[in-house]
Amino acid sequence: MVGVRFSTGALEDLENISSYISKDSPKRAKNFVKEIFKKIEQLKDFPYMGRKFPDKNEETLREFFHKDYRIVYEIGKEFIEILIVVHGSRIVRF
């Protein structure tokens, strides 16, 4: 089992998502972010659960979806780093 850490950008993404959802329902925003964290926790035991990042043939750069949001992460030797959390309609390039 490895640890998980978040890039500054990923934490900002989560804050922005929460703020956006909070406009309609603060409770829903809190629950949604909790769901994302719960899914990310699964990476500790299943680091390869996400698919390879499209257009990259790198085993360590991966992504998975939670509802309409993409969680992009990189598997390192000591930890998994969450790089970004964005709406699935956005184009992401590395």
C-alpha positions in Angstrom: 0.0 0.0 0.0 1.3 3.5 -0.9 0.2 6.9 0.3 -1.7 9.5 -1.6 -0.9 13.2 -1.8 -2.6 16.1 -3.7 -0.9 18.7 -5.9 -1.7 22.2 -5.1 -3.7 22.4 -8.3 -5.8 19.4 -7.4 -6.7 20.9 -4.1 -7.7 24.1 -5.8 -9.8 22.1 -8.3 -11.7 20.4 -5.4 -12.2 23.7 -3.7 -13.6 25.3 -6.9 -15.9 22.3 -7.5 -17.2 22.5 -4.0 -17.8 26.2 -4.3 -19.6 25.8 -7.5 -21.9 23.1 -6.2 -22.4 25.0 -2.9 -24.3 27.7 -4.8 -27.2 25.3 -5.1 -26.6 23.0 -2.1 -23.8 23.2 0.5 -24.7 19.8 1.7 -24.5 18.3 -1.7 -21.1 19.9 -2.3 -19.8 18.5 0.9 -21.1 15.0 0.1 -19.7 15.2 -3.4 -16.2 16.0 -2.3 -16.4 13.3 0.3 -17.3 10.8 -2.4 -14.3 11.9 -4.5 -12.0 11.5 -1.5 -13.5 8.0 -0.8 -12.8 6.9 -4.4 -9.3 8.3 -4.3 -8.6 6.3 -1.1 -9.1 3.1 -3.1 -6.0 4.0 -5.0 -3.9 3.0 -2.0 -4.9 -0.6 -2.5 -5.6 -0.5 -6.3 -3.2 2.1 -7.8 -3.8 0.8 -11.4 -7.6 1.0 -11.1 -7.7 3.9 -13.5 -7.1 3.7 -17.2 -3.9 4.9 -18.8 -4.1 8.6 -19.6 -5.3 9.0 -23.2 -2.6 9.6 -25.8 0.2 8.7 -23.4 1.6 5.2 -23.2 2.8 5.6 -19.6 1.8 3.0 -17.0 2.2 5.6 -14.2 0.0 8.4 -15.6 -3.6 7.4 -15.2 -7.2 8.7 -14.7 -10.6 7.6 -13.6 -14.0 9.2 -13.5 -16.3 10.0 -10.6 -19.6 11.0 -12.1 -18.7 13.8 -14.6 -15.3 14.5 -13.1 -11.9 13.3 -14.2 -9.3 12.5 -11.6 -5.8 12.4 -13.1 -3.0 10.9 -11.1 0.6 9.7 -11.3 1.9 6.6 -9.6 5.3 7.1 -7.9 7.5 4.8 -5.9 6.5 6.3 -2.6 3.1 7.8 -3.2 0.4 8.4 -5.7 -0.1 12.1 -6.6 -3.4 13.5 -7.6 -2.6 15.9 -10.3 -5.9 17.4 -11.3 -9.7 17.0 -10.8 -11.7 18.5 -13.7 -15.0 18.2 -15.4 -14.9 15.5 -18.0 -15.8 17.9 -20.8 -12.5 19.8 -20.4 -9.5 18.9 -22.5 -6.5 17.9 -20.4 -3.0 17.7 -21.9 0.3 16.6 -20.4 
